[in-house]
Amino acid sequence: MSRITMEPIKLLLVEDDEADILLAQRAFQRANIWNEVVVVRNGQEALDYLRNENEFADKKENPLPGLVLLDLNLPGIDGRDVLEIMYR
């Protein structure tokens, strides 16, 4: 019989507000979710992470996340633009 092994997924939190970042992290802890949470603070960083570009170029260190929590109201490229760009 074969065994299925699963590695924990990474979570990508795209949020510019420090209080909201802390609130999300605290909620994960209280829910006993111990997956690694990668925090980026704007739409461009989110796109860079998802495309493995610039500081996130190493695909082994920065695999695609299993879950993205995306603030829609971000400075510069906002969350709606990130969604539009990713799904063109």
Biopython code that builds the backbone (N, CA, C, O; Angstrom):
import numpy as np
from Bio.PDB.StructureBuilder import StructureBuilder

atoms = [
    (1, "MET", "N", (0.849, -1.173, 0.000)),
    (1, "MET", "CA", (0.000, 0.000, 0.000)),
    (1, "MET", "C", (0.899, 1.242, 0.000)),
    (1, "MET", "O", (1.851, 1.323, 0.776)),
    (2, "SER", "N", (0.597, 2.194, -0.860)),
    (2, "SER", "CA", (1.414, 3.408, -0.914)),
    (2, "SER", "C", (0.949, 4.393, 0.151)),
    (2, "SER", "O", (-0.208, 4.413, 0.571)),
    (3, "ARG", "N", (1.899, 5.194, 0.554)),
    (3, "ARG", "CA", (1.621, 6.201, 1.579)),
    (3, "ARG", "C", (1.635, 7.581, 0.962)),
    (3, "ARG", "O", (2.540, 7.917, 0.198)),
    (4, "ILE", "N", (0.667, 8.358, 1.280)),
    (4, "ILE", "CA", (0.617, 9.730, 0.790)),
    (4, "ILE", "C", (1.205, 10.626, 1.862)),
    (4, "ILE", "O", (0.763, 10.621, 3.010)),
    (5, "THR", "N", (2.197, 11.386, 1.474)),
    (5, "THR", "CA", (2.751, 12.359, 2.413)),
    (5, "THR", "C", (2.421, 13.750, 1.898)),
    (5, "THR", "O", (2.522, 14.037, 0.705)),
    (6, "MET", "N", (2.034, 14.580, 2.805)),
    (6, "MET", "CA", (1.677, 15.941, 2.420)),
    (6, "MET", "C", (2.523, 16.919, 3.215)),
    (6, "MET", "O", (2.698, 16.786, 4.427)),
    (7, "GLU", "N", (3.034, 17.891, 2.504)),
    (7, "GLU", "CA", (3.751, 18.961, 3.181)),
    (7, "GLU", "C", (2.762, 20.077, 3.467)),
    (7, "GLU", "O", (1.810, 20.278, 2.712)),
    (8, "PRO", "N", (2.982, 20.800, 4.549)),
    (8, "PRO", "CA", (2.065, 21.909, 4.851)),
    (8, "PRO", "C", (2.133, 22.979, 3.758)),
    (8, "PRO", "O", (3.197, 23.266, 3.210)),
    (9, "ILE", "N", (0.996, 23.546, 3.467)),
    (9, "ILE", "CA", (0.953, 24.596, 2.456)),
    (9, "ILE", "C", (1.380, 25.928, 3.072)),
    (9, "ILE", "O", (1.233, 26.158, 4.272)),
    (10, "LYS", "N", (1.906, 26.787, 2.219)),
    (10, "LYS", "CA", (2.199, 28.158, 2.650)),
    (10, "LYS", "C", (0.951, 28.992, 2.443)),
    (10, "LYS", "O", (0.152, 28.738, 1.541)),
    (11, "LEU", "N", (0.803, 29.982, 3.286)),
    (11, "LEU", "CA", (-0.281, 30.946, 3.161)),
    (11, "LEU", "C", (0.336, 32.285, 2.777)),
    (11, "LEU", "O", (1.341, 32.700, 3.354)),
    (12, "LEU", "N", (-0.265, 32.956, 1.808)),
    (12, "LEU", "CA", (0.207, 34.279, 1.404)),
    (12, "LEU", "C", (-0.810, 35.306, 1.869)),
    (12, "LEU", "O", (-1.966, 35.292, 1.447)),
    (13, "LEU", "N", (-0.361, 36.200, 2.746)),
    (13, "LEU", "CA", (-1.205, 37.280, 3.243)),
    (13, "LEU", "C", (-0.734, 38.572, 2.587)),
    (13, "LEU", "O", (0.401, 39.004, 2.784)),
    (14, "VAL", "N", (-1.621, 39.182, 1.807)),
    (14, "VAL", "CA", (-1.311, 40.434, 1.114)),
    (14, "VAL", "C", (-2.063, 41.526, 1.853)),
    (14, "VAL", "O", (-3.272, 41.687, 1.682)),
    (15, "GLU", "N", (-1.343, 42.273, 2.673)),
    (15, "GLU", "CA", (-1.984, 43.242, 3.570)),
    (15, "GLU", "C", (-1.005, 44.368, 3.878)),
    (15, "GLU", "O", (0.169, 44.118, 4.154)),
    (16, "ASP", "N", (-1.487, 45.609, 3.831)),
    (16, "ASP", "CA", (-0.623, 46.752, 4.109)),
    (16, "ASP", "C", (-0.800, 47.308, 5.515)),
    (16, "ASP", "O", (0.014, 48.117, 5.960)),
    (17, "ASP", "N", (-1.834, 46.900, 6.214)),
    (17, "ASP", "CA", (-2.121, 47.434, 7.548)),
    (17, "ASP", "C", (-1.544, 46.511, 8.624)),
    (17, "ASP", "O", (-1.930, 45.347, 8.726)),
    (18, "GLU", "N", (-0.627, 47.037, 9.415)),
    (18, "GLU", "CA", (0.055, 46.234, 10.443)),
    (18, "GLU", "C", (-0.931, 45.619, 11.442)),
    (18, "GLU", "O", (-0.757, 44.474, 11.858)),
    (19, "ALA", "N", (-1.949, 46.364, 11.821)),
    (19, "ALA", "CA", (-2.930, 45.846, 12.775)),
    (19, "ALA", "C", (-3.683, 44.652, 12.191)),
    (19, "ALA", "O", (-3.956, 43.684, 12.901)),
    (20, "ASP", "N", (-4.018, 44.716, 10.908)),
    (20, "ASP", "CA", (-4.715, 43.610, 10.264)),
    (20, "ASP", "C", (-3.803, 42.386, 10.117)),
    (20, "ASP", "O", (-4.267, 41.249, 10.211)),
    (21, "ILE", "N", (-2.516, 42.619, 9.887)),
    (21, "ILE", "CA", (-1.552, 41.513, 9.816)),
    (21, "ILE", "C", (-1.503, 40.794, 11.167)),
    (21, "ILE", "O", (-1.586, 39.568, 11.230)),
    (22, "LEU", "N", (-1.367, 41.561, 12.232)),
    (22, "LEU", "CA", (-1.317, 40.972, 13.570)),
    (22, "LEU", "C", (-2.615, 40.250, 13.908)),
    (22, "LEU", "O", (-2.589, 39.184, 14.523)),
    (23, "LEU", "N", (-3.744, 40.818, 13.514)),
    (23, "LEU", "CA", (-5.043, 40.193, 13.764)),
    (23, "LEU", "C", (-5.138, 38.843, 13.037)),
    (23, "LEU", "O", (-5.595, 37.858, 13.617)),
    (24, "ALA", "N", (-4.710, 38.797, 11.780)),
    (24, "ALA", "CA", (-4.754, 37.543, 11.017)),
    (24, "ALA", "C", (-3.832, 36.506, 11.639)),
    (24, "ALA", "O", (-4.212, 35.344, 11.783)),
    (25, "GLN", "N", (-2.622, 36.916, 12.011)),
    (25, "GLN", "CA", (-1.676, 35.976, 12.620)),
    (25, "GLN", "C", (-2.218, 35.425, 13.938)),
    (25, "GLN", "O", (-2.073, 34.239, 14.235)),
    (26, "ARG", "N", (-2.832, 36.287, 14.710)),
    (26, "ARG", "CA", (-3.408, 35.850, 15.987)),
    (26, "ARG", "C", (-4.567, 34.880, 15.754)),
    (26, "ARG", "O", (-4.717, 33.899, 16.482)),
    (27, "ALA", "N", (-5.384, 35.157, 14.739)),
    (27, "ALA", "CA", (-6.498, 34.266, 14.415)),
    (27, "ALA", "C", (-5.985, 32.891, 13.990)),
    (27, "ALA", "O", (-6.564, 31.870, 14.361)),
    (28, "PHE", "N", (-4.901, 32.861, 13.212)),
    (28, "PHE", "CA", (-4.314, 31.578, 12.809)),
    (28, "PHE", "C", (-3.835, 30.804, 14.037)),
    (28, "PHE", "O", (-4.067, 29.600, 14.145)),
    (29, "GLN", "N", (-3.174, 31.492, 14.951)),
    (29, "GLN", "CA", (-2.671, 30.830, 16.158)),
    (29, "GLN", "C", (-3.818, 30.273, 16.996)),
    (29, "GLN", "O", (-3.763, 29.135, 17.461)),
    (30, "ARG", "N", (-4.842, 31.075, 17.181)),
    (30, "ARG", "CA", (-5.987, 30.624, 17.991)),
    (30, "ARG", "C", (-6.706, 29.441, 17.359)),
    (30, "ARG", "O", (-7.297, 28.616, 18.057)),
    (31, "ALA", "N", (-6.651, 29.366, 16.029)),
    (31, "ALA", "CA", (-7.290, 28.261, 15.314)),
    (31, "ALA", "C", (-6.338, 27.070, 15.150)),
    (31, "ALA", "O", (-6.658, 26.089, 14.479)),
    (32, "ASN", "N", (-5.156, 27.180, 15.782)),
    (32, "ASN", "CA", (-4.137, 26.129, 15.690)),
    (32, "ASN", "C", (-3.708, 25.853, 14.253)),
    (32, "ASN", "O", (-3.466, 24.708, 13.873)),
    (33, "ILE", "N", (-3.620, 26.910, 13.468)),
    (33, "ILE", "CA", (-3.100, 26.811, 12.103)),
    (33, "ILE", "C", (-1.652, 27.262, 12.164)),
    (33, "ILE", "O", (-1.359, 28.438, 12.378)),
    (34, "TRP", "N", (-0.752, 26.306, 11.971)),
    (34, "TRP", "CA", (0.667, 26.586, 12.140)),
    (34, "TRP", "C", (1.415, 26.617, 10.816)),
    (34, "TRP", "O", (2.644, 26.546, 10.790)),
    (35, "ASN", "N", (0.678, 26.722, 9.722)),
    (35, "ASN", "CA", (1.313, 26.835, 8.417)),
    (35, "ASN", "C", (2.125, 28.124, 8.363)),
    (35, "ASN", "O", (1.815, 29.104, 9.041)),
    (36, "GLU", "N", (3.167, 28.099, 7.543)),
    (36, "GLU", "CA", (3.965, 29.311, 7.373)),
    (36, "GLU", "C", (3.129, 30.364, 6.654)),
    (36, "GLU", "O", (2.491, 30.081, 5.640)),
    (37, "VAL", "N", (3.140, 31.564, 7.185)),
    (37, "VAL", "CA", (2.429, 32.688, 6.578)),
    (37, "VAL", "C", (3.468, 33.661, 6.036)),
    (37, "VAL", "O", (4.289, 34.198, 6.780)),
    (38, "VAL", "N", (3.414, 33.876, 4.728)),
    (38, "VAL", "CA", (4.283, 34.856, 4.086)),
    (38, "VAL", "C", (3.458, 36.135, 3.951)),
    (38, "VAL", "O", (2.342, 36.112, 3.432)),
    (39, "VAL", "N", (4.014, 37.239, 4.420)),
    (39, "VAL", "CA", (3.306, 38.518, 4.361)),
    (39, "VAL", "C", (3.984, 39.420, 3.342)),
    (39, "VAL", "O", (5.191, 39.657, 3.402)),
    (40, "VAL", "N", (3.185, 39.916, 2.407)),
    (40, "VAL", "CA", (3.649, 40.962, 1.498)),
    (40, "VAL", "C", (2.703, 42.138, 1.675)),
    (40, "VAL", "O", (1.543, 41.960, 2.048)),
    (41, "ARG", "N", (3.199, 43.336, 1.405)),
    (41, "ARG", "CA", (2.455, 44.524, 1.815)),
    (41, "ARG", "C", (1.834, 45.337, 0.684)),
    (41, "ARG", "O", (1.226, 46.378, 0.933)),
    (42, "ASN", "N", (1.979, 44.878, -0.544)),
    (42, "ASN", "CA", (1.333, 45.599, -1.642)),
    (42, "ASN", "C", (1.120, 44.663, -2.830)),
    (42, "ASN", "O", (1.607, 43.533, -2.848)),
    (43, "GLY", "N", (0.390, 45.157, -3.808)),
    (43, "GLY", "CA", (0.053, 44.345, -4.964)),
    (43, "GLY", "C", (1.259, 43.924, -5.780)),
    (43, "GLY", "O", (1.306, 42.798, -6.276)),
    (44, "GLN", "N", (2.232, 44.807, -5.928)),
    (44, "GLN", "CA", (3.423, 44.449, -6.702)),
    (44, "GLN", "C", (4.188, 43.317, -6.037)),
    (44, "GLN", "O", (4.651, 42.406, -6.723)),
    (45, "GLU", "N", (4.332, 43.354, -4.726)),
    (45, "GLU", "CA", (5.004, 42.261, -4.017)),
    (45, "GLU", "C", (4.216, 40.960, -4.164)),
    (45, "GLU", "O", (4.813, 39.891, -4.289)),
    (46, "ALA", "N", (2.896, 41.039, -4.149)),
    (46, "ALA", "CA", (2.069, 39.840, -4.332)),
    (46, "ALA", "C", (2.319, 39.237, -5.713)),
    (46, "ALA", "O", (2.494, 38.026, -5.841)),
    (47, "LEU", "N", (2.335, 40.077, -6.738)),
    (47, "LEU", "CA", (2.597, 39.592, -8.092)),
    (47, "LEU", "C", (3.997, 39.005, -8.198)),
    (47, "LEU", "O", (4.190, 37.960, -8.818)),
    (48, "ASP", "N", (4.974, 39.678, -7.593)),
    (48, "ASP", "CA", (6.346, 39.158, -7.607)),
    (48, "ASP", "C", (6.408, 37.783, -6.960)),
    (48, "ASP", "O", (7.057, 36.879, -7.486)),
    (49, "TYR", "N", (5.741, 37.615, -5.827)),
    (49, "TYR", "CA", (5.746, 36.324, -5.138)),
    (49, "TYR", "C", (5.093, 35.255, -6.012)),
    (49, "TYR", "O", (5.656, 34.177, -6.202)),
    (50, "LEU", "N", (3.916, 35.552, -6.542)),
    (50, "LEU", "CA", (3.178, 34.569, -7.328)),
    (50, "LEU", "C", (3.865, 34.222, -8.641)),
    (50, "LEU", "O", (3.666, 33.131, -9.175)),
    (51, "ARG", "N", (4.666, 35.133, -9.163)),
    (51, "ARG", "CA", (5.407, 34.893, -10.415)),
    (51, "ARG", "C", (6.847, 34.444, -10.181)),
    (51, "ARG", "O", (7.578, 34.180, -11.136)),
    (52, "ASN", "N", (7.257, 34.356, -8.915)),
    (52, "ASN", "CA", (8.653, 34.052, -8.553)),
    (52, "ASN", "C", (9.611, 35.021, -9.236)),
    (52, "ASN", "O", (10.520, 34.613, -9.959)),
    (53, "GLU", "N", (9.392, 36.303, -8.995)),
    (53, "GLU", "CA", (10.243, 37.347, -9.552)),
    (53, "GLU", "C", (10.891, 38.157, -8.435)),
    (53, "GLU", "O", (10.442, 38.141, -7.289)),
    (54, "ASN", "N", (11.964, 38.869, -8.802)),
    (54, "ASN", "CA", (12.698, 39.753, -7.904)),
    (54, "ASN", "C", (13.112, 39.032, -6.626)),
    (54, "ASN", "O", (13.744, 37.979, -6.711)),
    (55, "GLU", "N", (12.784, 39.550, -5.455)),
    (55, "GLU", "CA", (13.255, 38.937, -4.211)),
    (55, "GLU", "C", (12.635, 37.573, -3.943)),
    (55, "GLU", "O", (13.076, 36.869, -3.035)),
    (56, "PHE", "N", (11.624, 37.184, -4.710)),
    (56, "PHE", "CA", (10.954, 35.896, -4.531)),
    (56, "PHE", "C", (11.284, 34.916, -5.662)),
    (56, "PHE", "O", (10.514, 33.991, -5.919)),
    (57, "ALA", "N", (12.404, 35.108, -6.327)),
    (57, "ALA", "CA", (12.764, 34.315, -7.511)),
    (57, "ALA", "C", (13.032, 32.847, -7.210)),
    (57, "ALA", "O", (12.855, 32.004, -8.089)),
    (58, "ASP", "N", (13.446, 32.525, -6.016)),
    (58, "ASP", "CA", (13.768, 31.137, -5.661)),
    (58, "ASP", "C", (12.476, 30.346, -5.451)),
    (58, "ASP", "O", (11.792, 30.504, -4.440)),
    (59, "LYS", "N", (12.156, 29.484, -6.434)),
    (59, "LYS", "CA", (10.901, 28.727, -6.372)),
    (59, "LYS", "C", (10.867, 27.724, -5.213)),
    (59, "LYS", "O", (9.800, 27.399, -4.692)),
    (60, "LYS", "N", (12.032, 27.248, -4.825)),
    (60, "LYS", "CA", (12.065, 26.291, -3.714)),
    (60, "LYS", "C", (11.737, 26.995, -2.394)),
    (60, "LYS", "O", (11.013, 26.453, -1.559)),
    (61, "GLU", "N", (12.269, 28.192, -2.214)),
    (61, "GLU", "CA", (11.998, 28.981, -1.009)),
    (61, "GLU", "C", (10.618, 29.624, -1.039)),
    (61, "GLU", "O", (10.021, 29.874, 0.008)),
    (62, "ASN", "N", (10.115, 29.888, -2.234)),
    (62, "ASN", "CA", (8.854, 30.619, -2.399)),
    (62, "ASN", "C", (7.895, 29.871, -3.317)),
    (62, "ASN", "O", (7.565, 30.362, -4.396)),
    (63, "PRO", "N", (7.444, 28.685, -2.899)),
    (63, "PRO", "CA", (6.505, 27.936, -3.751)),
    (63, "PRO", "C", (5.153, 28.640, -3.798)),
    (63, "PRO", "O", (4.844, 29.489, -2.961)),
    (64, "LEU", "N", (4.368, 28.274, -4.782)),
    (64, "LEU", "CA", (3.032, 28.849, -4.851)),
    (64, "LEU", "C", (2.280, 28.544, -3.559)),
    (64, "LEU", "O", (2.347, 27.426, -3.048)),
    (65, "PRO", "N", (1.575, 29.524, -3.038)),
    (65, "PRO", "CA", (0.842, 29.299, -1.786)),
    (65, "PRO", "C", (-0.395, 28.444, -2.033)),
    (65, "PRO", "O", (-0.928, 28.401, -3.141)),
    (66, "GLY", "N", (-0.834, 27.776, -0.993)),
    (66, "GLY", "CA", (-2.066, 27.007, -1.062)),
    (66, "GLY", "C", (-3.289, 27.875, -0.815)),
    (66, "GLY", "O", (-4.414, 27.501, -1.145)),
    (67, "LEU", "N", (-3.044, 29.046, -0.226)),
    (67, "LEU", "CA", (-4.128, 29.972, 0.091)),
    (67, "LEU", "C", (-3.588, 31.389, 0.026)),
    (67, "LEU", "O", (-2.511, 31.676, 0.548)),
    (68, "VAL", "N", (-4.341, 32.278, -0.617)),
    (68, "VAL", "CA", (-3.976, 33.697, -0.675)),
    (68, "VAL", "C", (-5.088, 34.497, -0.017)),
    (68, "VAL", "O", (-6.253, 34.392, -0.400)),
    (69, "LEU", "N", (-4.721, 35.292, 0.972)),
    (69, "LEU", "CA", (-5.651, 36.243, 1.584)),
    (69, "LEU", "C", (-5.248, 37.617, 1.064)),
    (69, "LEU", "O", (-4.167, 38.114, 1.376)),
    (70, "LEU", "N", (-6.111, 38.217, 0.280)),
    (70, "LEU", "CA", (-5.762, 39.411, -0.489)),
    (70, "LEU", "C", (-6.624, 40.596, -0.085)),
    (70, "LEU", "O", (-7.841, 40.583, -0.266)),
    (71, "ASP", "N", (-5.981, 41.620, 0.465)),
    (71, "ASP", "CA", (-6.646, 42.886, 0.754)),
    (71, "ASP", "C", (-6.979, 43.538, -0.589)),
    (71, "ASP", "O", (-6.114, 43.628, -1.460)),
    (72, "LEU", "N", (-8.196, 43.983, -0.761)),
    (72, "LEU", "CA", (-8.564, 44.622, -2.023)),
    (72, "LEU", "C", (-8.123, 46.070, -2.088)),
    (72, "LEU", "O", (-7.920, 46.603, -3.178)),
    (73, "ASN", "N", (-7.971, 46.718, -0.940)),
    (73, "ASN", "CA", (-7.603, 48.132, -0.897)),
    (73, "ASN", "C", (-6.141, 48.282, -0.515)),
    (73, "ASN", "O", (-5.804, 48.476, 0.653)),
    (74, "LEU", "N", (-5.280, 48.190, -1.515)),
    (74, "LEU", "CA", (-3.836, 48.296, -1.313)),
    (74, "LEU", "C", (-3.315, 49.540, -2.012)),
    (74, "LEU", "O", (-3.932, 50.020, -2.963)),
    (75, "PRO", "N", (-2.188, 50.064, -1.553)),
    (75, "PRO", "CA", (-1.586, 51.192, -2.259)),
    (75, "PRO", "C", (-0.998, 50.722, -3.596)),
    (75, "PRO", "O", (-0.554, 49.580, -3.713)),
    (76, "GLY", "N", (-0.997, 51.590, -4.586)),
    (76, "GLY", "CA", (-0.438, 51.221, -5.892)),
    (76, "GLY", "C", (-1.345, 50.232, -6.596)),
    (76, "GLY", "O", (-2.511, 50.524, -6.862)),
    (77, "ILE", "N", (-0.809, 49.068, -6.895)),
    (77, "ILE", "CA", (-1.607, 48.006, -7.512)),
    (77, "ILE", "C", (-2.508, 47.421, -6.427)),
    (77, "ILE", "O", (-2.022, 46.783, -5.493)),
    (78, "ASP", "N", (-3.814, 47.635, -6.546)),
    (78, "ASP", "CA", (-4.694, 47.137, -5.480)),
    (78, "ASP", "C", (-5.074, 45.677, -5.725)),
    (78, "ASP", "O", (-4.707, 45.093, -6.745)),
    (79, "GLY", "N", (-5.805, 45.103, -4.789)),
    (79, "GLY", "CA", (-6.154, 43.693, -4.859)),
    (79, "GLY", "C", (-6.955, 43.329, -6.091)),
    (79, "GLY", "O", (-6.777, 42.243, -6.644)),
    (80, "ARG", "N", (-7.827, 44.207, -6.529)),
    (80, "ARG", "CA", (-8.620, 43.946, -7.729)),
    (80, "ARG", "C", (-7.716, 43.855, -8.949)),
    (80, "ARG", "O", (-7.901, 42.999, -9.815)),
    (81, "ASP", "N", (-6.729, 44.754, -9.004)),
    (81, "ASP", "CA", (-5.768, 44.718, -10.128)),
    (81, "ASP", "C", (-4.944, 43.442, -10.100)),
    (81, "ASP", "O", (-4.668, 42.861, -11.149)),
    (82, "VAL", "N", (-4.544, 42.995, -8.900)),
    (82, "VAL", "CA", (-3.787, 41.746, -8.784)),
    (82, "VAL", "C", (-4.609, 40.605, -9.358)),
    (82, "VAL", "O", (-4.094, 39.807, -10.141)),
    (83, "LEU", "N", (-5.860, 40.515, -8.986)),
    (83, "LEU", "CA", (-6.728, 39.455, -9.507)),
    (83, "LEU", "C", (-6.868, 39.536, -11.021)),
    (83, "LEU", "O", (-6.791, 38.519, -11.711)),
    (84, "GLU", "N", (-7.071, 40.734, -11.535)),
    (84, "GLU", "CA", (-7.225, 40.908, -12.987)),
    (84, "GLU", "C", (-5.955, 40.494, -13.719)),
    (84, "GLU", "O", (-6.023, 39.807, -14.738)),
    (85, "ILE", "N", (-4.804, 40.903, -13.211)),
    (85, "ILE", "CA", (-3.529, 40.562, -13.838)),
    (85, "ILE", "C", (-3.280, 39.064, -13.802)),
    (85, "ILE", "O", (-2.825, 38.487, -14.790)),
    (86, "MET", "N", (-3.570, 38.435, -12.686)),
    (86, "MET", "CA", (-3.289, 37.002, -12.531)),
    (86, "MET", "C", (-4.220, 36.143, -13.380)),
    (86, "MET", "O", (-3.848, 35.030, -13.752)),
    (87, "TYR", "N", (-5.404, 36.621, -13.692)),
    (87, "TYR", "CA", (-6.360, 35.792, -14.417)),
    (87, "TYR", "C", (-6.610, 36.266, -15.832)),
    (87, "TYR", "O", (-7.673, 36.004, -16.396)),
    (88, "ARG", "N", (-5.638, 36.965, -16.419)),
    (88, "ARG", "CA", (-5.748, 37.349, -17.839)),
    (88, "ARG", "C", (-5.454, 36.166, -18.705)),
    (88, "ARG", "O", (-5.492, 36.274, -19.930)),
]
sb = StructureBuilder()
sb.init_structure("model")
sb.init_model(0)
sb.init_chain("A")
sb.init_seg("    ")
for serial, (resi, resn, name, xyz) in enumerate(atoms, 1):
    if name == "N":
        sb.init_residue(resn, " ", resi, " ")
    sb.init_atom(name, np.array(xyz, "f"), 0.0, 1.0, " ", f" {name:<3s}", serial, name[0])
structure = sb.get_structure()
